Amino acid sequence: MIHTSLLPPVDIPAVDIFTYMFELPAVRSPESTVIVNGQTGKTYSFADVKNNALAFAAGITRKYDFKTGDVLGIFAPNAAEYSTICFGALAAGGTVTTANPSYTPEEFSHQLKQTLPKIIVTISELIPVVKKAMELSNLKCVLITLEPSEDKAVPSLVDVMSDATGFKRVVVEPSKLGTTVAYICYSSGTSGNPKGVMLSHRNIVSNVQQQKDIAFGKEEEVIIGVLPFYHIYGLSCIMHTPLKRQDKVVVLPKFDFIEFLTLIQKYKITTAMIVPPIALALAKHPIVKKFDVSSLRTFTSGAAPLDKNLSMALSAAINNAEIRQGFGMTETAPVATLNIPPNIKHGSIGMLVPNQEAKIVDPNGKELGINEEGELWVRGPNIMMGYLHNPEATKETIDSDGFLHTGDIAKVDESGVFFITDRIKELIKYKGFQVAPAELEALLISHPAVLDAGVIPRNDPQRATEVPKAFVVLSPGVERSEKLEKELIAFVDSKVASHKKLRGGIEFIDEIPKSAAGKIQRRQMKEWQRQKDEKIKAKL
C-alpha cells in the first residue's frame, strides 16, 4: 500500500529560492536578528542577509562574469556569512556546491572534476588544500576567502561585495524551477566515492515549506547551528528553514562540546539540531550539569538512527525535552519524516511530512502492510533531480513511478509512524539470517559501562559465515578488562536471538569512527578487522 502524509498538504510557491526566502511576505520585522556569530557575537538581521547576498551577487557578476549556470563551490567550516555566499550565488543565477572542509586535496579534487566551479570560497588556512585540489583537477578557479587573507592575491568576501544598486538578480522562470540546479550536495559515500546530488529550486523550496511549520515551535526559536552547513541537514534545516521563519541561529564553525554548552547557556537556546553522538554526550556526560541548559525544549535528530533508549535518556536528562527524530537523505532535500507533537514515539522517525508519500516493499518490489519490514521508498516534490553525471545510478535509485529507493529497512505502524531498523547494505548475514548492527549497538549503549559502540560483520572461516563483532568505547572511569568484555557479551547475548549473538567478540577502542553527519563509518572498522585477520592468517 502507498502511505500518504496524515498532515494537511501545504502549498508549494512556484518561485525560486531567493524569492521564496526574501520576497514573499515576511514573518517578522526585516530588522529582526536571524544570525549570530557564536564566537564573536556579531549579529545579522534578516535585511542584512538579503542585502549582503545581493551585494555578493553583484560583485561576482561584475568582477568575475559569474552568470546563469556557473557553479560556486564552498570549502569552509560553518560561518555566519555562509548564507551570504549561498543566496548571493543563487541570486546571480548560479549553482552552489558545498564540500567537507576536512577533505584532502585528492578527495576535494573528485568533487571539483565533477562540478567545475568558477569560484571557490574558503578560509585562509585551507588555501593550500584548495590550490592542490585545483592542480590535481587541472582547474583554474577564482579563490575568495571568508576573512581577509595574508595572501593579497586572494580577495575576501568583503572585497568582492559590490554596491547592488542597479543590479538585477536572476529570477528563475516558474517552468524551470524543477530543472534548474540550485545545489549540488554530496552523499556520504558509504559505498564508493560520494555522489553529487542535484537539488533544484523546487526541491529546496518544497522541503522548507514541508518542514517549517512542524519542525519547530510556533513562537520564535533560538537555534544552535553546529551541524555542518556543507551537509544537507545543516544546509536546509539550520540555514534555510529558520531563516524563512526568521528564527535566530547561533552559528559555530565546528562542534566543541564545552563551547556548545556555553552558547546554550549564554543565548538561552531553545532548539538544538543534533546527531546521535551529540545526543549521547548530552545524555551521559557529567559536565552537562555544570551548565544552565534549562532553556532547551526541543531536540531534532537526524542523519543517523537515534535509538529509543538514548532518545528517552536524552529527554530525561534535559528538561524532559521533545525529541523530534526525523528521517531524510541528501536525495530527499532532506526531510521525509518527522516526529511531531503530540504523536512523538521514541526510537521512531515519525510520520511523513506534508506532500510526501511512501511505501514499504519486499526484495521483489511487492508492497507490504502494517508492521511488515521492507525497504522504504518515498515520493514527493522534494526528491532530487538525480545524480550528477550518473544517469545509471539515478535510474537505479528513482523508479519510473517517481519513488526513491532509500536503501533503508523500515516498517510503519497502525498510527502511520515509521521506524527504521537498518540499512540494506549494512545487514550482517549469519548463516542466512539477517542481523541489524543498529540493534546490537543500541543494546550495548544501554549498558552503563558503555559510552558508544559500533558493530560490523567479521568473517568466520570455520563457520563459513559472517558473525557480529562490536567495537566499544567505555564510559569515563570504566577500565578495560577481559572480565568486562565477557560481561558485555553475556549482556547482549541474553537479550537477542541466537543468530544475533556477538560471536565475533568485543574490542575496546577510544572512539567510534563517524562522519561529520554522525554516521558510523563501518568501512573503517571493517578495514581494521581485515588487517587484523590478515596478520593472524600470516602467523598460521
N, C-alpha and C positions, 0 to 999 in steps of 0.2 A: 504494500500500500504506500501511496505517496502522502507524506505528512506535510501539512501546511501550518504556517505560524498561527498560534492561537491569539496573537496580539492583533489589534486593528492595523490594517495596511496604512502605510504612510505615502504621501505624495512625494515623488522624486522630481524636484525642479529641473527643467530642461535647460540648464545653464552650465557654464564651465566652472572650475574650482574657484577661481578668483572672484567671479561674480557671486557665486554662492556664499563664499566666506565673508565678503566685504560690502556687497552692493544690494543685497536683499535687506528687508527691514531688520534692524539690529535689536538685540535683546535689552541691552543697557546703553548707557552713555558711551560715545566713542572715546571719552577720556578715562573710562574705567581701566584699571590696571589688569593686564592679562598675562604678562610675562615678568618674572623676577629672576635676575641672575643670583642664584643661591650663594655664590662665593663673594660677590661684590655688593650685592644689594641693589644694583641698578635696576630700574623698572621701565617697562614699556607699556604704553596704553594701546588700546585697540586701534586708535587712529595712528599711533606711531608705527605699528606693524604694517598697516596698509601703506602709509606714506613712504616708509623705508623700502618696502618691497617695490613700489613704483619707481623710487629713486635708483634702486639697484637695476631694475629692468631698463630704465632709460640709459644708465651707464653702460651696461654690457651691450645694449643695442648700438649706441653711438660709438663706443670706443673699440668694440671687437666685432661689430657686424653680426652679433648674435641674432638669429632670426627663427622664424617658424620651422620646426623640425629639428633644430640644433639640440644637442644634449649638453647639459651641465652636470658634472659629477661633484659629489661632496664626499671628501675623505677626511673626516674630522669627528672628534667627540662631540657630545651634546653641547650646545651653546644657545644662549638666549637669542642669538641672531640667526639660528638655523631657519626660522620661519621667513626671515627677510630673504634669504637665498632661495628657498623653495618657491615662495609665492612670487618673488621677483622673476625667476626663470620662467615660471608659468605665464606671468603677465607679458613676458617678451615673446611668448609663443613657443617656448622650448619644452623639453622633457628633462626631468631630473632623475639621475641615478645615484643612489646612496650606497656607500661602501663601508665595511667594517674597518675602522682606523687601526686595528691591530693586525691587519693583513700584512704579510710580507710583500716585497715587490713582485715576486712571482705570482702570488695569489691575486694581487690587485691588477696585474697585467692581464690576467684571464678576463676580468671584467672590462678592462679598457679595450681589449681587442674586439669584444662583442659590442660595446656601446659607443665607442669612438667619440668621446666627449670633446667639444670645442674648448670648454673651460673646466678647470678643476679648482674647487675651493677647498683649502686645507688649513693647517696651522703650521707655524714656523718649524716646529720640531719634526714634522713629517715631510717637509720639502724633499730631503734626500730620498725617502722611500718613494715619493711620487715621481721624482726625476728618474730613478732607477726603473720603476714600473713603466714609465713612458718610453724609456730606452729599450726595454725588453719588448714593448708593443710596437716599436717603430712609429711612435706618435709624437706630434708636437702640439701641446695644449697650452692655452693661456693659464697661468697659475695666479690665484688670488688667495691671500691669507685672511683669516678672520680678524687678526690683530696686526698692527704694524710689525714688519719683519726686519731683521738686520740685513737681509738680502734686499737691497734697494731696487733691484730689478724686478722684484715681485711686489705688486701693489696690494694694499689692504682693502678690505671691504669698503671702508670709508673713502679711500682714494677713488674707488670705482663708482661709487654712488654719485648720481648727477641730478641736477635740477629737473624735476619731472614736468615742469611747466611746458605745455605744448606736446608732451609725449602721449602718443596714442597706443595704449596697450592692445595686445592681440586678443580678440574675442572669438572663441570657438563657436562655429555655427551649430545650432541645435542638431542638425542632421549628422554632424561629425563627432558628437560628444562620445559616442561609443566606439569610435575608431581612431580617436586621437590619443596617443600615448602621453599620459601625464607623468607617470613614474615607472622606472624600471628598478624594481627591488629584487634582491637575490634571495632565493630559497636557501634553507640551511645547508643543503648539500650533504645530507646524511648518507647518500649513496652517490659516489662520483663527485664531479665538480658542481658547484652551485649553479642553478639555472636562473636566467634573467626572467622575471615575471613582469609582463607588460600590463599595467593598470591604466585604464582610460579615465578621462574626466568623469564620465558617467559612473564608473566603478567606485571612485572615491566619494563623489557627492552622494551616491546611493548609500554607501555604508555609513558615512557620517550621519545621514538622515535616519538610517535604520537604528543607530545606537544612541543618538544624542539625548533622547528623552527617556531612555531606560537604563543607561549605563551609570547615571549619576542621580543625585537627589534633585529636588525641584528648586531648592534655594541655591545661592551662589556657593560654588565649591572652591576649596583651596587644595590644589593637587600637587603632589611632588613628582617632578619629571626626571626620574633617574634611569628609566629603561632607555636603551639606545634608540635615538631617532633614526638611525640608518635601518633599523629593523621595522617592519610594517606595524608591529604592535605599538611601539613608541611613536612612530611617524603619524599614524592615524589616530590612535586613542589618546595620545598626550598632546601632540602638536596641532592636529586638525580639530577634533571634536570639542575639546574645551574652549578653543578659540572661537568656534562657531557659537558656543553657548556664552562666550565672554566670561568664563570662569578664570581664576588666577592659577597659573602654573609656575611653580618654583623649580628652576632648572639646575641640575647638577651635571658636570661633564662626565662623571662615571660614578659607579656605586662604591661608596665608602660607608660602612655601617655606622660609624660614630658620627660622621657628617650628616648622614641620612637622618639619624635620630635627633641630632642637634637642630636641623632645619624643621623637622616635625614640631619640635618644641617651640622654636622661635616664631614660625609663621602660622602656628596652630592649624596644621594640615588636617583636612577633613577626609580626603580620599587618597589612597595610595594605590597606584597601578604597580603590581608586583609580579614576580615569577616565583615558583616554588622554593628556590634556595633562599630568597628573602623571607618568605613565609616561615621557613624552617628556623632562620636566625631570630625572627621576631617572637616565635612561639617558644624557643628553647634557650636563647642566650640570656644569662643572668644580668648582663649590663643594661638591658632594656628598662629594668626597674629604676635605674638612676636618672631616667628622663621622663618628662611630663608628656605623655602621648595621649592624654585624655580627650584631645580634640578629634582624634581619629574615629570615624564612624563607619567607614566603608573601605574594603579592600577589593580590588578587581584583579583576579589572577588569570593568566593565560600563558600561551607559548609552550607549556608542558603540563602534564597532568598533576593536579593537586589532590592528593589522597584525602579521603573522607576524614580519617583520624587527625591528620595535620590541619585540615580545614577547621575542624572543631576545636583543636588545640589553639589555633591562632585566634579564633573568636573568643575563646575563654580567657586567653592571655591578654588580649587588647580590647577592653571595654564591651565585650560581647558584640563586637562589630559584625556588620553584614559581610559575608564572604561571597562575592559575586564571581564565581568562576565561569569562564566562558570558553568557547572553542572557536578557533579560527586558523587560517593559514595565510601565508603571503598571497596565495592564489584566490583567497576569498575577501581580500582587501581591508581588514582581516576577519571581522566578527560575523560568525554564522549563528552561534547560540550564546545565550547568557542567562545566568541565574537572576531572576527578578523578584523582588519582594512582592507579595508575601509568600511566594512559592519557592523559596530557596531550599535546595536539598544539598547538604554537604556531600562532596565527592562526585556530584553530577556536574555536567556542563550546561545545565539549564535548558531552556526552551528555545525554539527557533526565533530569531529576531524577525520583525515585520518584513513582509515581502520575500520571505525565504521558504524554500521547500526542501524536503529531504526524503530519502528512503534508505532502508537497511536491506542489503542484498546478500545472498549466499555466493560462494565462489563461481557459480554458473550464471549469476545475474538475476536469480529469482528473488522477487520481493518477499521479505519476511514480515512477520507480525509483531505484536506487542511482546516485549521482553525476550525476543529472539536475537541472538548475537550475529552480526554480519558486518560487512563493510558499509561505512556511512558514505552516501552520495548526497551532494547538495546542489541546489539550483537557485539562481536569483540574479538581480541586476548588479550585484557586487562581484560576480565571478569574473576572473581575469579574462583579458583578450586572448592570452596564450603565452607560450614561452618564446623568448627572443631567439630568432634564427633556428627554431627547433620545432617545426610543424609535426614531426613524428611524435615527440613527447607530448605535444598539445593534444594530438588526436588520441593518444593513449589515456590521457587524463580527463578530457572533456568529451563525453559521448555525443551522438547525433541528436539526442533529446536535450542537450544543454546541461546535463548533470555532471558535476565534477566529482571524480572518484578520489576520495580523500586518502585512502590507504590506511585509515583508522578503523579498528574494530569497535563497534558501538551497539547499544541497544536503547530502546525507548520504552518508558513505562506507560501505564494507563493514563497518567495525567499529562502526557506529552513532554516529559522531562527526559533528556538524553544523558547517557552515560558512556564514556569512552573506556574501553577495557584494555586496549593495547594497539600498537602499530602492527600491521600485517607482516612487514619485513623484520620486525624485532622479535616475533614469536620464536620461542625455543621449541624444537621438536624432540621430545623424549620418547623414543620407541613409538613414534606415530602420534603421540599425544601432544597437544599444544600447551605450552606454558608461557604465561604472560609475565615478563620481567617486572612490570609495574606493580603487579600484585605482591610479589615477593619483596620488592623494595619497600612497599607500604607497610608490610608486616615487620620487617627489620627496623624501620624508623619508629615504629610504635614501641619498641623496647627502650627502656630508659637509658641503657648504656650506649645506644646508637644515635649519632647525630645525623648521619647521611649514609646512603647506600646506593650501589649500582649493581645490577645483575646482568650477566652475559651468558651465552651458551659456551660450554667448554667441550671439546671433542673428547670422547672416551672410547679409545680404540678397542678396549676389552669388551665393552658393551655394544660397540658399533653404533653409537648414538650420541646425541648431544645431551649434556647434563647441565643444570643450572649452577653457576658459580657466582658468589657475591663478593664484591669489594665493599668494605665497610670502613666508615670514618667514625671513631668513637667520640662520645660526648666529652667535654672538658673534664679533666681529673680522672677519667677512667683509663686504667692501664691495660695494655695488650697482654694476653696470656693464652696459652693453649686451652686452659680451663674455660675461659670466656668464649673462645671460638666454639668449643663443643656445646656450651650452654646456648649460644645463639642458634646454632644449627638445630639443636633439640627444640628450641622455642619455635622456630619456623616449621620444622617437620611435624610438630604436634598439632599444627593448625591447618595443614594443607593435605590434599590428596596425595597418594603415594608418588604419582608421576611428577609432582611439583617439588619434591624434597631436594634440599641443597646437596645433591650428590657430588657436585664439583667443589664443595668446600667453601671456606671463607678466607679472604685475605684482607688484612688490615692495611689501610693506606691513609695518607694525610688529607687528601682531598679528592673528591669525585670530579673527573674532568667534565666540564659543561660548556656549552656555547654561551655567547653573550645573552642569548634569549632564555637561558636556563635549562636548555635541553641536555640531557645526559649524552655525552659523546661515547657511545658504546664501541664505536670503531677503535677509539684509543685504548680502551680496556681490552678489547679483543686482540689488538696488536701486542699489548703487554703479555697477554696469555700465550699468544702464538710464539713469542720469543722465548718464554719460559719453557714451553713444551718442546721447542727445538733444542734447547740446552739439555733438557732431560733425555731426549732421544739421542743426542750426541754422546752422552755419557754411557749409554747402554751398549 
